[in-house]
Amino acid sequence: MMEQYQIDFQHSFDSFFIERIKRTESFNMAANDCHDVYEIYYMLSGERYYFIKNRNYLVRKGDLVIINFNELHRTMDASNVVHERILINFRPKLLKDMPIKKDGVDLLSCFQPSRILRLTLEEQHFVETLLKKMIKEEKCRPIGYELHVKVLLIELLLFIVRYNSDNWECNFTFQTALHEKITEIVSFMCENYHEKISLRTIENRFFISPYYFSRSFKKITGFTFVEYLNRIRVLEGQRLLKDTNKPITCIAEETGYDSVSHFERKFKEITGLAPMTFRKSVKLQ
């Protein structure tokens, strides 16, 4: 059956993208699970599973999801597939001329870590008002609309910075013992990606059958075991290419690949660029 959805609004300008969409049939995010933008995702109605870095969360109406730059994430169907959300993506350069670092406050720090804010009804009203104002500005495009959208975004970021996040995870319990187990395994993978990790490694360390683990891992994270392992390795490869002058041979070894050609193949498959091309592009920024 074809997916059914209604896009209420979609527009982008100068490193900024906003979209309001309602889906009425099954939809599981299959691409763009890690990108060089900041993401803000607000659930207007319904619910979704949201896998972020190493854990799966059930996101419900009124939740605000904050995804950091280049953070691995993916959304999946919950029990009721009908949902409506507003999505914002933006790059740091959007706010380069705006006062985002002032009086000891860095507004972009609110993305560290990626997290989910469970808002009160009053907070939901405040956030929805800001988001709907952004969409109205984009739709009508009055004089100075781009500046107004940036101001509204700064107001939203300031709200997130002020949000009491000391114990933000306490509102999100694991759905099942299996969810907790998979989170434990994913954390192990994130800490040991540079080692040789196989299904047998997981079986011996966590006492779980490879077949059951593979099925459960895909269902809970949205990724296959190999797919996720390659993504966290390539993410680290991107960091090393950007922040160091290490040769590709060293980077391939440090990210767990048995050969340079294997690293280069997976890197291009996931990022669309060869490692050297990626390094040159980030050095020019």
C-alpha positions as CSV (number, residue, x, y, z in Angstrom):
1,M,0.0,0.0,0.0
2,M,1.3,3.4,-0.9
3,E,2.3,5.7,2.0
4,Q,-0.2,8.5,2.7
5,Y,0.8,11.8,4.0
6,Q,-0.1,15.4,3.9
7,I,2.5,18.2,3.8
8,D,1.0,21.3,5.3
9,F,4.2,23.3,4.7
10,Q,7.8,22.8,3.5
11,H,10.3,25.5,2.7
12,S,14.0,26.3,3.1
13,F,16.3,29.3,2.8
14,D,20.0,30.0,3.6
15,S,20.8,26.8,5.5
16,F,17.3,26.6,7.1
17,F,14.6,24.0,6.5
18,I,11.1,23.7,8.1
19,E,8.4,21.1,7.4
20,R,5.1,20.3,8.9
21,I,3.8,16.9,7.8
22,K,1.1,14.4,8.8
23,R,1.5,10.7,8.0
24,T,-1.4,8.3,8.0
25,E,0.4,5.1,7.1
26,S,3.5,3.2,8.1
27,F,6.8,5.1,7.6
28,N,10.2,4.3,8.8
29,M,13.1,6.6,8.2
30,A,15.5,4.9,5.8
31,A,18.0,7.6,4.9
32,N,19.7,10.8,6.1
33,D,20.0,9.3,9.6
34,C,23.1,11.4,10.2
35,H,23.7,14.8,8.7
36,D,25.6,18.0,9.1
37,V,22.7,20.1,10.5
38,Y,21.1,20.7,13.8
39,E,17.6,19.2,14.1
40,I,14.6,20.1,16.1
41,Y,11.6,17.8,15.9
42,Y,8.3,18.6,17.6
43,M,5.5,16.0,17.9
44,L,2.1,17.7,17.3
45,S,0.1,14.5,17.6
46,G,0.5,10.7,17.7
47,E,3.7,8.9,18.7
48,R,6.9,7.6,17.2
49,Y,9.9,5.6,18.3
50,Y,13.0,7.7,18.1
51,F,16.4,6.0,18.2
52,I,19.2,8.5,19.2
53,K,22.9,7.4,19.4
54,N,22.4,4.4,21.6
55,R,18.9,4.3,22.9
56,N,15.3,4.0,21.6
57,Y,12.7,6.5,23.0
58,L,8.9,6.6,22.7
59,V,8.2,10.2,21.6
60,R,4.6,11.4,22.2
61,K,2.5,14.5,21.5
62,G,4.1,17.5,23.0
63,D,7.7,16.1,23.1
64,L,10.5,18.2,21.6
65,V,13.5,16.3,20.2
66,I,16.9,18.0,20.0
67,I,19.4,16.3,17.7
68,N,23.1,17.4,17.6
69,F,25.2,18.0,14.6
70,N,26.2,14.7,13.0
71,E,24.3,12.6,15.6
72,L,23.2,9.2,14.5
73,H,19.4,8.9,14.7
74,R,16.3,7.3,13.1
75,T,12.5,7.4,13.6
76,M,10.2,4.3,13.4
77,D,6.6,3.4,13.7
78,A,5.0,3.1,17.1
79,S,1.7,1.1,17.7
80,N,-0.4,3.8,16.0
81,V,1.3,5.0,12.8
82,V,-0.8,8.2,12.4
83,H,1.3,11.2,13.6
84,E,2.0,14.8,12.8
85,R,5.2,16.7,13.4
86,I,7.1,19.8,12.7
87,L,10.8,19.4,11.7
88,I,13.5,22.1,11.6
89,N,17.0,21.6,10.2
90,F,19.6,24.4,10.2
91,R,23.3,24.8,9.8
92,P,25.4,26.9,12.2
93,K,26.2,29.6,9.5
94,L,22.5,30.5,9.5
95,L,23.0,32.4,12.8
96,K,26.6,33.5,12.2
97,D,25.6,37.2,12.4
98,M,23.1,36.7,15.3
99,P,23.9,37.1,19.1
100,I,24.0,33.3,19.9
101,K,26.9,33.7,22.3
102,K,26.3,36.4,24.8
103,D,26.4,36.9,28.6
104,G,28.1,33.5,29.1
105,V,25.4,31.7,27.2
106,D,26.0,29.7,24.0
107,L,22.7,28.8,22.4
108,L,24.0,26.0,20.3
109,S,25.2,24.2,23.5
110,C,21.6,23.1,24.0
111,F,22.2,20.4,21.4
112,Q,24.8,18.7,23.7
113,P,23.6,16.1,24.4
114,S,20.9,15.2,21.9
115,R,17.8,14.7,24.0
116,I,14.0,14.7,24.3
117,L,12.2,17.4,26.3
118,R,8.8,16.3,27.8
119,L,7.0,19.6,27.9
120,T,4.2,20.7,30.1
121,L,1.0,22.0,28.5
122,E,2.1,25.6,29.0
123,E,5.5,24.8,27.4
124,Q,3.8,23.0,24.5
125,H,1.7,26.1,23.8
126,F,4.8,28.3,23.9
127,V,6.8,26.1,21.5
128,E,3.9,25.5,19.1
129,T,3.3,29.3,18.9
130,L,6.9,29.9,18.0
131,L,6.9,27.1,15.3
132,K,3.6,28.2,13.8
133,K,4.9,31.8,13.6
134,M,8.0,30.5,11.7
135,I,5.7,28.7,9.3
136,K,3.5,31.7,8.8
137,E,6.5,33.9,8.1
138,E,7.8,31.4,5.6
139,K,4.4,31.2,3.9
140,C,3.6,34.9,3.7
141,R,7.2,36.2,3.3
142,P,6.6,39.8,4.5
143,I,9.5,42.2,4.5
144,G,12.2,40.9,6.8
145,Y,10.8,37.4,7.1
146,E,14.2,35.7,7.1
147,L,15.3,37.9,10.0
148,H,12.1,37.2,11.9
149,V,12.5,33.5,11.4
150,K,16.1,33.7,12.8
151,V,14.8,35.7,15.8
152,L,12.1,33.1,16.5
153,L,14.7,30.3,16.2
154,I,16.9,32.1,18.7
155,E,13.9,32.4,21.1
156,L,13.3,28.7,20.7
157,L,17.0,27.8,21.4
158,L,17.0,30.1,24.5
159,F,13.9,28.2,25.7
160,I,15.8,24.9,25.3
161,V,18.9,26.2,27.1
162,R,16.7,27.3,30.0
163,Y,14.9,24.0,30.2
164,N,15.8,22.1,33.3
165,S,17.6,19.1,31.8
166,D,19.5,17.8,34.8
167,N,17.4,14.7,35.0
168,W,15.8,14.7,31.6
169,E,16.2,10.9,31.0
170,C,14.2,10.1,34.2
171,N,11.0,10.7,32.3
172,F,11.9,8.0,29.7
173,T,11.9,4.4,31.0
174,F,12.9,1.5,28.8
175,Q,9.9,0.0,27.0
176,T,11.0,-3.5,27.8
177,A,14.0,-5.4,29.2
178,L,15.0,-6.1,25.6
179,H,15.2,-2.4,24.8
180,E,17.5,-2.0,27.8
181,K,19.6,-4.9,26.6
182,I,20.0,-3.5,23.1
183,T,21.0,-0.1,24.6
184,E,23.7,-1.9,26.6
185,I,25.0,-3.6,23.5
186,V,24.9,-0.4,21.4
187,S,26.9,1.4,24.1
188,F,29.5,-1.4,23.9
189,M,29.7,-1.0,20.1
190,C,30.1,2.8,20.4
191,E,33.0,2.3,22.9
192,N,34.7,-0.6,21.0
193,Y,34.1,0.2,17.3
194,H,37.9,0.2,16.8
195,E,38.0,-3.5,17.7
196,K,36.9,-6.5,15.6
197,I,33.2,-6.8,16.6
198,S,31.1,-9.6,15.1
199,L,27.8,-11.3,15.9
200,R,29.8,-13.9,17.7
201,T,31.4,-11.2,19.9
202,I,27.9,-10.1,20.9
203,E,26.7,-13.6,21.5
204,N,29.7,-14.4,23.8
205,R,29.6,-11.2,25.7
206,F,25.9,-10.7,26.2
207,F,24.5,-14.2,26.0
208,I,22.1,-13.6,23.2
209,S,21.6,-15.7,20.1
210,P,22.8,-14.1,16.8
211,Y,19.5,-14.6,15.1
212,Y,17.4,-13.2,17.9
213,F,19.8,-10.3,18.4
214,S,19.8,-9.4,14.7
215,R,16.0,-9.3,14.5
216,S,15.7,-7.4,17.7
217,F,18.5,-4.9,16.9
218,K,16.8,-4.0,13.6
219,K,13.4,-3.7,15.1
220,I,14.5,-1.4,18.0
221,T,17.2,0.7,16.3
222,G,16.0,0.8,12.7
223,F,19.5,-0.3,11.6
224,T,21.0,-3.7,10.9
225,F,24.0,-4.6,13.2
226,V,26.5,-4.2,10.3
227,E,24.9,-1.0,9.1
228,Y,25.1,0.6,12.6
229,L,28.7,-0.5,13.1
230,N,29.8,1.0,9.8
231,R,28.0,4.3,10.6
232,I,29.7,4.8,13.9
233,R,33.0,3.9,12.4
234,V,32.6,6.3,9.5
235,L,31.4,9.1,11.9
236,E,34.7,8.7,13.8
237,G,36.5,8.6,10.5
238,Q,34.9,12.0,9.6
239,R,36.1,13.4,12.9
240,L,39.6,12.3,12.4
241,L,39.8,13.5,8.8
242,K,38.5,16.9,9.9
243,D,40.4,17.4,13.2
244,T,43.7,15.6,12.5
245,N,46.3,15.2,9.8
246,K,46.6,11.5,10.2
247,P,47.0,9.5,7.0
248,I,44.0,7.5,5.8
249,T,45.8,4.2,6.5
250,C,46.0,5.1,10.2
251,I,42.4,6.3,10.3
252,A,41.2,3.1,8.6
253,E,43.0,1.1,11.3
254,E,41.8,3.3,14.2
255,T,38.2,3.0,13.1
256,G,38.2,-0.8,13.0
257,Y,38.6,-1.5,9.3
258,D,41.0,-4.3,8.2
259,S,42.1,-2.4,5.0
260,V,42.1,1.1,3.6
261,S,40.0,0.0,0.6
262,H,37.3,-1.3,2.9
263,F,37.3,2.0,4.9
264,E,37.2,4.0,1.7
265,R,34.4,2.0,0.2
266,K,32.2,2.2,3.3
267,F,33.0,5.9,3.8
268,K,31.9,6.8,0.3
269,E,28.8,4.6,0.5
270,I,27.6,6.4,3.6
271,T,28.8,10.0,3.0
272,G,28.8,10.2,-0.8
273,L,32.4,11.3,-0.7
274,A,35.8,9.7,-0.8
275,P,37.8,10.3,2.4
276,M,40.3,12.6,0.8
277,T,37.6,14.6,-1.0
278,F,35.8,15.0,2.4
279,R,39.0,16.1,4.1
280,K,39.7,18.8,1.4
281,S,36.1,20.0,1.6
282,V,36.1,20.5,5.4
283,K,39.5,22.2,5.3
284,L,38.1,24.8,2.9
285,Q,35.2,25.7,5.2
